[in-house]
């Protein structure tokens, strides 16, 4: 591993990938990319609209294509979408291309953070707590499968979490 390799932040929606990622990028002197924001920018529509029109499968195709594009850039911190790990090729790409950090957060913390969320398509209509629990149960083994670092930073401020993560990442490169 070398210090120009990208750092991929993985974990469930609401884990803090974007918030912590911005701080982490500054500390590591890297650029920051939020994969969902890149998808929205490239197609001129928000994630909810893509889900409505193309369904989850259409969104996942766009997500994989964008991940391929950004994974080849050096000096990046990349906040992936929570479901990017569902595709085995995405998992292999991240593992091969850079350092993978799993931001681990309990279901209870995720629910508290996203109780009022109205933008995430997978949480609309139904019991949010049950939906979050189901998503975590399905994806957590995939996050752990490819993670170089598993980090539980939910009891820390984003800035402190990023400082601790930066230290752990520097030890690996």
Protein Blocks (a to p, Z undefined) as FASTA:
>chain_A
ZZkbccddeddehilmmmmmmmmmmmnopacddfklmmmmmnopafklmmmmnommlmmm
mmmmmmmmmmmpghiacdddfklmmpmklmmmmmmmmccddddddfklmmmmmmmpckbm
klggijfklmmmmmmmmmmmmmmmmmmbdcdfklpcfklmmmmmmmmmmmmZZ
